């Protein structure tokens, strides 16, 4: 049984009127040469898209590269790693300057090498909050590790400037 | 030309344009009518079909051959049509007209719809169906697809599709008899 007959038979029971209308000519039409013209429209759009994708201007390329670099720099993990390394170095200098002291915990910590501390921090980097690492590293309270805040300010300003030049669709594609 | 031959051409940078032309020649009419029956208006169908082909061209390299080419194309066309209808619903401002009257006005204003009382009534009946049910009805009634083919395109079980089609056909029949 061909498909048309199968469908009509199926309709006989549930919708006989629909079954009778099945082979009526549709009222929908298309304009003359529609499919040929449609193909040309599609190719013309494709060529436009390809041209746009092919030749980014110097400034477009500069902005795209800058955003990529900023995104990379602002990712939390590299910042955490930098802060963790700074923490280890500062802790080492602090312990070295103060010399060995009495007291269980400090004595115990003094026995741990910088390499061991670094390895521990690297292995457990995901357990550290950025703010804690920065605070811990700033032992002398000199605000030496406020780099992320400065970067945030710079990046917000910079991003606001360059984002204005972009179309929403372009930004969505980049993110 | 077979789908495999078309896909081979599309994979070759120098023959891709010709390959894409062949793909459009082979499937454009089927996809157009699939979309047109969903969005009704010719201009809307044209926009949706062009977007569909642009998407196909851009993503053909990601086609893995896990399903037949026509299944993949139908899936893209269906998604584009449904997305278009959803956006249109969101865009449309509050109207005092109900959906059937809006459709009737639209059809009567469409130069590519031949006025025919029975067809107009049928279209109005179909407009009263939810989008997914209308889609299932169109694929079976007009495009004469098997339930298995529909199941591959819509990623829905055959049982659910049969139930949906029967329900839609009964609703349309009821509308035709009672209005």
Boltz contact constraints between the chains, C-beta under 6 A:
constraints:
  - contact:
      token1: [A, 3]
      token2: [B, 144]
      max_distance: 6.0
  - contact:
      token1: [A, 14]
      token2: [B, 166]
      max_distance: 6.0
  - contact:
      token1: [A, 14]
      token2: [B, 169]
      max_distance: 6.0
  - contact:
      token1: [A, 14]
      token2: [B, 170]
      max_distance: 6.0
  - contact:
      token1: [A, 15]
      token2: [B, 169]
      max_distance: 6.0
  - contact:
      token1: [A, 15]
      token2: [B, 173]
      max_distance: 6.0
  - contact:
      token1: [A, 17]
      token2: [B, 173]
      max_distance: 6.0
  - contact:
      token1: [A, 17]
      token2: [B, 176]
      max_distance: 6.0
  - contact:
      token1: [A, 18]
      token2: [B, 169]
      max_distance: 6.0
  - contact:
      token1: [A, 18]
      token2: [B, 172]
      max_distance: 6.0
  - contact:
      token1: [A, 18]
      token2: [B, 173]
      max_distance: 6.0
  - contact:
      token1: [A, 27]
      token2: [B, 113]
      max_distance: 6.0
  - contact:
      token1: [A, 27]
      token2: [B, 114]
      max_distance: 6.0
  - contact:
      token1: [A, 27]
      token2: [B, 116]
      max_distance: 6.0
  - contact:
      token1: [A, 27]
      token2: [B, 119]
      max_distance: 6.0
  - contact:
      token1: [A, 28]
      token2: [B, 113]
      max_distance: 6.0
  - contact:
      token1: [A, 29]
      token2: [B, 112]
      max_distance: 6.0
  - contact:
      token1: [A, 35]
      token2: [B, 28]
      max_distance: 6.0
  - contact:
      token1: [A, 39]
      token2: [B, 24]
      max_distance: 6.0
  - contact:
      token1: [A, 42]
      token2: [B, 50]
      max_distance: 6.0
  - contact:
      token1: [A, 42]
      token2: [B, 53]
      max_distance: 6.0
  - contact:
      token1: [A, 46]
      token2: [B, 57]
      max_distance: 6.0
